[in-house]
Amino acid sequence: MLALATVVVATGAALEAATRLLGLAPDLPTQHVANVADPWIPYKRRPHSLLRGRSESNEFDFEYQHDAEGFRDRDRPLAKPAGAFRIVALGDSFTYGEGAPFDETWVSGLEQRLRARSGIGDRLDVVRLGMPRYFPGAEQLVLEHYGLPYQPDLVLVAVLPNDVVDTHLGLDAIQVDERGFLRSREGQRLGALGGWLFEHSHVMRIVLRRGLEWLQQRRDPVRFEEVYREGGLHEDDWRRLEADLDGLLRTSRSAGAAFALVSIPQQGPWTEVHRYPERRLAAWAARNGVPFVPTLDAFSRASGGAPLFHPLDGHCTPAGYAVIAGEVARVLVEQGLVP
């Protein structure tokens, strides 16, 4: 019995060593630590925390500084100064700006462009309330509890195709553990021991990640390609997302704020199929009299230059975020939505 145990331990140690040496296991997702629970929204970054490191895909270094409320923004007073114009920007990790320095995110680029042509200069203020893995259902809570106190004149909501999947998975799909890591609903069921093994064992990190992905697909299947098909597997999720947009629109208008919708594509290459989310969001905007900012054509036009997305990570590069900022600024100015 002792000999068998010795063999098992030695084999496990050798396997662990080989896995580490060959770099087979994914790195710990340090982009998503330093989170805390919140009484109103699913989670947020720890207030005034600073995250530095290398992306899980090993494509870029990051530095994410957070404000007093836990968003990737600078601190500002809630009370809006006299004569100021405030925009609240809501969205997921693209609005948060993963993959780019603070001043090169699309929200910062938008603020810079609008200030440069506005008569009120730095009195035009964009409040950055993007949060990784959020979607319109979660963003409704952000708007109610964190956005409206800033007294916005305009609410911008950015939507990506993966928001349909996140809508499908629901508000409790991603949770924060006691160490500040974001864990899936299935991952939370591993308990403290499972979390420790995931963090400290490269072999178990591979096994647990694949096992959890299999379990999630078995219990609640996701087919990302179906997001691009009308009447497909995720049709009900599209309808729920549109209902969440209805709620965001009502909340904005009830607070006296204008509302605009921004459509951002996932990484290309793009075919006609990939235009479906933008067409669907445009139809929702038209039904509700909402200004709409499509960006897919602008991405297509810019795709011959500097890389617009980090190929493995999937988020925009600074060049990609500049495309979004330019299109949003252009539409807001053309439609008279900003000073």
Secondary structure, DSSP 8 states (H G I E B T S, - for coil): -HHHHHHHHHHHHHHHHHHHHHT-S----GGG-SEE--SSSS-EE-TT-EEEEE-TTSS-EEEEE--TTSSSS----SS--TT-EEEEEE-SHHHHTTTS-GGGSHHHHHHHHHHHH-TTGGGEEEEE---TT--HHHHHHHIIIIIGGG--SEEEEEE-THHHHHHHH-TTSEEE-TTS-EEEHHHHTTHHHHHHHHHH-HHHHHHHHHHHHHHHHHHS---GGGGGSTTSTTHHHHHHHHHHHHHHHHHHHHTT-EEEEEE---SS---GGGGHHHHHHHHHHHHTT--EEE-HHHHHHHTTSS--B-TTT-SB-HHHHHHHHHHHHHHHHHTT---
